[in-house]
Amino acid sequence: MPKKKTTTLFEDSLAELEQLVSQLEQGDISLEDSLKSFERGVNLTRTCQKALQDAEQKVQILLEKNGTLSLESFTDE
């Protein structure tokens, strides 16, 4: 189940980050609330980056064959 939890965490974090950006772009909130939203956004960005790094590492491990990295095309060509 860790895969589902990580995916949900990433998706939820990204959705919340998008909402924060939208609120900040509207400019309807106070400076104090803007700073709090910005700080939350930085934390969400770090969470998303970590999830993406973990996914990239898993892909690299899956593509590794006989101790060397083997890149494979997504197409059937």
HUDAQUI-V374891 format. One record per residue. N is the residue number from 1. SS is DSSP state (H for helix, E for strand, L for the rest). NEAR is the number of other ideal C-beta (glycine too) atoms within 8 Angstrom. D_FIRST is the distance of its C-alpha to the first C-alpha in Angstrom with 2 decimals. Layout:
# HUDAQUI-V374891
n=N ss=SS near=NEAR d_first=D_FIRST
n=N ss=SS near=NEAR d_first=D_FIRST
This chain:
# HUDAQUI-V374891
n=1 ss=L near=4 d_first=0.00
n=2 ss=H near=5 d_first=3.83
n=3 ss=H near=6 d_first=5.40
n=4 ss=H near=7 d_first=5.50
n=5 ss=H near=8 d_first=6.53
n=6 ss=H near=11 d_first=8.85
n=7 ss=H near=8 d_first=10.16
n=8 ss=H near=8 d_first=10.93
n=9 ss=H near=10 d_first=12.50
n=10 ss=H near=12 d_first=14.53
n=11 ss=H near=8 d_first=15.67
n=12 ss=H near=8 d_first=16.60
n=13 ss=H near=12 d_first=18.38
n=14 ss=H near=10 d_first=20.20
n=15 ss=H near=8 d_first=21.32
n=16 ss=H near=10 d_first=22.64
n=17 ss=H near=12 d_first=24.34
n=18 ss=H near=8 d_first=26.03
n=19 ss=H near=8 d_first=27.31
n=20 ss=H near=13 d_first=28.70
n=21 ss=H near=9 d_first=30.45
n=22 ss=H near=8 d_first=31.96
n=23 ss=H near=10 d_first=33.28
n=24 ss=H near=12 d_first=34.72
n=25 ss=H near=6 d_first=36.38
n=26 ss=H near=7 d_first=38.08
n=27 ss=L near=5 d_first=39.71
n=28 ss=L near=4 d_first=40.06
n=29 ss=L near=9 d_first=38.64
n=30 ss=L near=5 d_first=40.46
n=31 ss=H near=5 d_first=40.43
n=32 ss=H near=6 d_first=38.64
n=33 ss=H near=8 d_first=35.86
n=34 ss=H near=10 d_first=35.73
n=35 ss=H near=8 d_first=35.27
n=36 ss=H near=8 d_first=32.46
n=37 ss=H near=12 d_first=30.75
n=38 ss=H near=10 d_first=31.38
n=39 ss=H near=8 d_first=29.90
n=40 ss=H near=10 d_first=26.73
n=41 ss=H near=12 d_first=26.65
n=42 ss=H near=8 d_first=26.98
n=43 ss=H near=8 d_first=24.00
n=44 ss=H near=13 d_first=21.87
n=45 ss=H near=9 d_first=23.21
n=46 ss=H near=8 d_first=22.22
n=47 ss=H near=11 d_first=18.61
n=48 ss=H near=12 d_first=18.62
n=49 ss=H near=8 d_first=20.49
n=50 ss=H near=8 d_first=18.12
n=51 ss=H near=12 d_first=15.12
n=52 ss=H near=9 d_first=17.54
n=53 ss=H near=8 d_first=18.77
n=54 ss=H near=9 d_first=15.42
n=55 ss=H near=9 d_first=14.94
n=56 ss=H near=8 d_first=18.56
n=57 ss=H near=8 d_first=18.22
n=58 ss=H near=8 d_first=15.49
n=59 ss=H near=8 d_first=17.88
n=60 ss=H near=9 d_first=20.77
n=61 ss=H near=7 d_first=19.28
n=62 ss=H near=6 d_first=18.57
n=63 ss=H near=10 d_first=22.14
n=64 ss=E near=9 d_first=23.78
n=65 ss=E near=6 d_first=25.94
n=66 ss=L near=3 d_first=28.37
n=67 ss=L near=4 d_first=28.08
n=68 ss=E near=6 d_first=29.03
n=69 ss=E near=6 d_first=27.28
n=70 ss=L near=7 d_first=27.83
n=71 ss=L near=5 d_first=27.58
n=72 ss=L near=5 d_first=27.25
n=73 ss=L near=5 d_first=28.45
n=74 ss=L near=3 d_first=26.35
n=75 ss=L near=4 d_first=29.45
n=76 ss=L near=2 d_first=31.04
n=77 ss=L near=3 d_first=34.24
